[in-house]
Amino acid sequence: MSSVPAAPSRAPLRGLLRGLPLLPSLVLLLVFLAGPIGYCVYYAFTDLQLTGASGTNFVGLRNFTRAFDDPDFLNAVELTLVFVVGSAVIGQNSLGLALAALMEKASKPVRSITGAVVVAAWVLPEVVAGYLMYAFFYQQGSLNAILRLLHLPQQNWLYTLPILAVCIANVWRGTAFSMLVFSAALSEVPKELVEAAEMDGAGPWQRLWRVTLPVIRRAVLTNLMLVTLQTLSVFGLIYTMTRGGPGNSSQTLPVFMYQQAFQNSLIGYGTAVALVLLAVGGVFSAVYIRMLKVEED
Amino acid sequence: MRKALLGAIGVAVALVSTASGCGSGSKSGSDSGQGGSEKTIKVVYQQQLNNSNKVQANYLDPMVTAFEKANPGTTVKLIPVTAAENDYYTKIQLMMRSPATAPDLVYEDTAIINSDVAAGYLRPLDGYLGSWPDWSQYADPAKAAMKYAADGKTYGVPDNTDTRGIWYNKEIFTRAGLPVPWQPKTWDDVLAAARTIKAKAPGVTPLNLYTGIAGGEQSSMQGFEMLLYGTPAANSALYDAGQQKWVVGSQSFKDALDFVHTVYSQGLAPSAQQALGTDFASAVATQLIPQGKLAMDIDGSWMPNNWIRTGPQPWPEWESTMGMAAMPTQNGQAPGKVSMSGGWAWSIPAKAKNPDLAWKFLQSLETESASAAWNSVNATIAVRKDVAADPSYLKALPTNEFFSALVASTYYRPGLPAYTQVSSAIQKAMEAVTTGQSSVAQAAGAYDDGVSSAVGADKTVHSTP
């Protein structure tokens, strides 16, 4: 309207006024996001209990030193890494890529049927998926029924190989996400590029390694980060299938945290474990973001 | 008014009322100053995950109707929490933390009452109990379990208890050439019977002893403490009340663990894979026992709940098939038998909005006739002396007389906040010897470490052999 430039003295006020519409969301963020996180961080340094004590004392780093002295905690860290690397980094990621690549080539009906089946597993609530996989793996379950039909030796999967069973369950459930990300990325790979490589005599593996993967690298890294973070926090699936057992042989950090916080009522200790889990997620993310950055430079 | 209320309840629960406890028409504690403008109370209880088990809901619904009719203008809101036992505790503890969600009346396992008192969740009931004549009818051990040691006040009104023993299948025993009726005198007698069954009744699991982490408290209580409290150390095997310290390094603990190890390593019990499954208890009650695949089961007085007409696995033949024996002490030392008890109680949360009305409703749940009806339908053991002598209760189940008699030699668990963590340590030790991962000595050592780190080393004491 007025062509007169704003006087410099009015600029800060104007900046403030412009920021005003952001205020409600800022307040909401502070109250509902920063607030609980702050509380959690505070609780991690206290001996807060759900029952058994009314007072809460500040205990400094005691929860953390206790965790790192606790063989069960170290076991949980180890299992968490096995679970994340096995089912997310290797399982979901590579299976998702393979499915996406195969579906590129497949006919339309095959593509839609495969898509529907895979996505169905993803859409199911975690606990429902957990019960389905429990029904599949448990001693009188469908996996053993199939093995019996084929005259193959049967196993009590949830007892002998619980961590493998939950890994497979998580791959089954989460692959759809990777598949969708990769399908989108693959459709962006320029056809001419692939054709040119083909003309130059590159085989399918060479085309994958030298053309396709470099082009979709960013999608791969983003996908890796997302599935890692999702898998780190998987609780319902494991809890419904094995409750972390037998013993503690499938007790990942979220299950360990739940047991400490809500079954042993040690909220302070459980929250400290949750913070450690957050830190593990942070480390993974930092690595991926760093790799993405290298890519950009 | 009071009579009318009792009458209505009597009709509602379809009980032939021989009630003599009707004279309890004293003024309740409603003059203790709480404003009663709010006429609604929220009552929380556990709805078990097993959906066919609606025993408590079916019992409470008519009680509520009767109460509302007798107290016009009041509303009793029943809030069933559908959860497994541990999750139920968590849920009610979270509810009781905040005034916005605290119920007015809550149903708690007697074992967690002390812990919840320490957390400041519950309200002492002494003001109400003082003017409630019925309180004198409650058995002393049950009353004692409701008392918080630190302040000597009472925080709950128990409405049932339970006892534990050995359920055995008479048909299998006869087939294996064992005497019926059967009453072992020592642990060795139990093992000998198990070995005989293993040899003479192939395809039958001789003995079920709950074990491991997946079994939760049933492993600790039915499985382990039935053994531990039967050692010569008895009541001080787990917790030394005199010194107020948890016992570590005890021979009794190793002996009990050794029994667990023996039955699992010698194939006298279910396979470890089966026993450590997440839902083994319901398999025992609804499949293994009714199908005649299990000869002995160390379990609770409530087992017939599974087999009655309205239970999850109706099995009318149980009355002629199943026998009961008391769990013997380790070497047959006095008093010769051992049992563990728990039970549930009604408590009023500290943050309840309408405690007076809650107390009034509680009283209506706890009359002699209502208690007898509840103990009968729920197949639990009476805590009121008048109910324990009530023929309708005694006749409700043929087992009531046997399990009521065990109350004389029963123990309650140490009602202390740290108990849940000690209990987890017990389950871990059991699981380690059940799977054969550790020796008895290693598992007992791990238990000692676990207890020390849970309760603090200064709260433990080494038992002197």
Interface residues (C-beta under 8 A of the other chain):
Chain A: Q49 L50 T51 G52 A53 S54 R66 D70 Y138 Q139 N156 Y159 T160 T242 R243 G245 P246 G247 N248 F262 Q263 N264 S265
Chain B: N86 D87 Y89 T90 Q93 L94 I112 S115 D116 A118 A119 G120 Y121 G212 I213 A214 Q273 Q274 L276 G277 T278 P417 A418 T420 Q421 S424 K428 E431 A432 T435 Q437 S453 A454
